[in-house]
Amino acid sequence: MSNHGHPLLERTVDRLQVRVYPDRAAMGRAAGKAAAASIRNGLQKKARIRIVFAAAPSQNECLATLAAEPDIDWSRITAFHMDEYIGLPESAPQRFSAFLRAHLFDRVKPGVLHLIDSTAEPQAECARYGALIREAPIDIVCLGIGENGHIAFNDPPVADFEDPQTIKPVELDDICRQQQVNDGCFDGIGDVPTHALTLTIPTLMSGAELHCIVPGPTKTAAITRTLSGEIDTACPSTVLRRHPNCVLYADRDAYKELL
């Protein structure tokens, strides 16, 4: 294990805990093991816990680690995901539900799995999924940060730190859509849907514990803004500095300008 799993650097910015690892594999392993520890701790205290997961290549190593962790009673876990494209057929491999099934849900079999149905009428689906989210508190959120600072699909033009909604339809900005091409999910920007459903920022921030996984050189600018910019919807991820229990996991590539 790189550096025995110990971070190269630990710091706190406002309330946000930051841990930087030598490489992406070490970062993902540390994040996955920390998430597993949070889950086990939660299941000792409560009969059931509720977790929201991000779907993105940035989460691969964390999800692989989490899926392989022993002694987690997934039958007592209710799982959600945080966003989904509008306009992709149900069979499309780029759907976030398909990604999370392949990387986690089909492997660990959560007791209850709530997937966003973006083939439904958007407002009706927001009402349905929002009601499921609001049934009980969210215990854990595993998330990432986009190249434009988005969390879930709350891009700067639609991000609202005081959003009254639980989940909403949004138009994706071009930086966000290009990132999906950069990540290898689509061949070209014309193939990327223009709209999506996303959990809102207050919904994500309502999680008791947040594990935020942000690897790679394409995320350096976003991490720099997250940690040093003013807390503002121009970079939505800056709001994580207000959360009482959020850890940002980065690798050396993502953090390099700040080392």
N, C-alpha and C positions, 0 to 999 in steps of 0.2 A: 504493500500500500504506500502510495506517495506520502512521504512525510508522516507516516503512521496515522493519517487521517487528521492531523492537526492543521489548523489554518496557518497560513503564512502571516496573516495580519488579522487582528480583531479591533474594531473600534465601534463607537456608538455616535450616531449623528441625531441630535435631538433625542427621540425615543427609539430610533431604529438601530437594531444591532446588525453589524456588518461583519461577515466572515469571508476571507479571501483564501482560496486554496491554490496549490501549485498548478493544478491542471483540472480539466473538465471532469475526468473520471473521479478524482478525489472529491471534488465539489459535489457531484451527484451522489456519491456514496454517503458523504456526510449529511447531505440534506435528506436523503432517503432514510437513513438511520435515525435522524432527529425526528422526522415525521412519524416513523414507526414508534419511537419512544413516546411521542405525544399521544398516539392512538392507544398504546397500551395503558398509559396513565389515565386517559379519558375513560377507557373501558373498566378500569378499576373503580372509578367514581360513579359511573352511570350505567344503566342497563343498555342504553343505545347511544351512539354518537353519530353526528352528522358532519360530512366532509364534502367540500367543494374542490374539484380538481380543474386545473388548466390543461388544455390540449395543445401542445406545441413541441417541436423537436427539442427545444431548450429543456424540456422536462424528462427527456428519455432516460438519462442515467438515474435520476431520482426515482422515477417510476419503476425501473428495472430493479433497483435496490429494494424498494418498498414491496414489490410483488414477491420477492424472494425471502422476505423476513419471516421467521417462524413465530409461532405463539401469538398471532393476531386472530381474534375471532371475528372474521369478516361478516359472519351471519348477523352480528349485532351492529353493523354499520349501514347507515343510509348514505348513499353517494349521489352527488350532483355534479354537473359540469357547468362552466361559467359562461359559455357563449356557443353560438352555432350560426353558420352561414344561412342566409335565406336564398333559395333558388337552386340549390344543388339537389339532384335526385337522391332518394333515400339510399341508393346503392353506391353513391359516390365515395371513393376512398378518402377524399379530403374532408369529409364530414368529421367534426370533432368527436361526435359520439363513436364513430368507427375507430378513430385513433385511440380513444381511451378504452374501448372494448379490447382492441388488440394489445395495448401496452399494459393494461391493468385489470379492467373489469372482468374479462373472460378468464383471466388467470386466478383471480382471488374470489370471485363470486360474492359481491356485497349482498347482504340480506335484502336490502331494498335499493333499487337503482332507478333514479328519476332522470330520464333523458329529455332534452329539449326537442320538440317536434317542430322543426322549422318549415315543414310542408303544410302545417296548419295556418289558419288565418292569424297574422301576427298578434293583433291585440287580444284575440281569444287565447292564444298560446301564452302570452304574457300574463293574463289573468290566471290561467291554470297553473303555470309553473311558479308564478309569484306566490300563489296560495300555498303550494307545497313547501317553498322555502320558508315561508312565515309560520309554518306549523309549530316550529320549535327553534331554539337558538342554533346557530352554526358553530360547531366546536373548532373545526380546523379548516383552513383554506390553503391549498398549495397552488401558487400562482407564479407568473413570470412578469417581465416588463418588456414591452415592445420597443422597437427602435425609436419610435416617436414618443416614448414614455407612457404608452397606454397600459392600463391594467384591465384584463378582459378586453372587450372591444370598446372601451371608453377612450376613444381617440380625443386629442385636444379640442376639436370643434364641438364635441357632444358631451365631454366630461363635465360632471356637476357634483361637487363635493356635498351638496345638500339635496341631492336628487330625491324627490318624493316617491319615485317608482322603485320597485324591487327589481324588475327586469324590463327592458324596453327595446324596441327596434331602433337601429342606428344605421346611418350611412357611413361607410368606411372611407377614411381619407386615403389619398394616393400613396403616402409613405407606408401606411399599414398594409395596403394591398401589394405594394412592391416587396415588402418584407416576406409575404407568403411565397413569392417567386424566389427571392433570395434563399429562403429556407428549403427550397426544392419541392414545395407542395403543389405548385402549378407551373406550367411551361412558360406562361407569359401573363402580364397584368390583365390582358383582355379576358383571360380565363377565370380570374378571381371575382367572385361575387361582389357586388357593390354594397350590399346591405346584409345585416346580421341581427340576431337577437343577443343581448348581453345583460348579465347581471350588472346592476349599477354600482357605483363606488360605495355608497353607504351600505349596500348589501355585503360587498366584499369586506368592508371595514368592520362589519358587525361580527365577523368571526373572532372567536376567543383567542386563537393562535393562528398566525400567518407564517408560512414558510415560502419565501420568495426566491426562485432559482433563476439566475441570470448569467449564463455563460457566453463566452465567445467575443471576438473582436468587433462584431457588428453592434454590440451592446455597450461599448465603452462610452460613447457620448451620452446615452440614456442614463447610465449609472452616474456619470459625472454630474449631470443635471439633477438627478434624483437626490444626490447627496449634497450638492453645493448651490443649487438654484433656490429661488424663493418658492415656498409652498403655494402652488398655483396650478390651475387647470391647463396652462400652457404646457406643462409637463405633469400629467396626471399622477404619475408614480411618486411625486414629491409628498403626496398625502400620507404615504406609508410612514413618514417620520413622525406622524401624530399617533400611530397605533401603539398601544401599551405593550404588545407582545408580538412583534414582527422581527424575523431574522431574514436578512438578505444574504444569500449565498452566491458568491461570484468566483470565477476562476481568474488566474493571472491575466489571461488574454482580455477579459472584459474590464479588468480594473487597472490595466497597465499604466494609463496616464496618471493615475493617482498614487502609484507605488513610489 
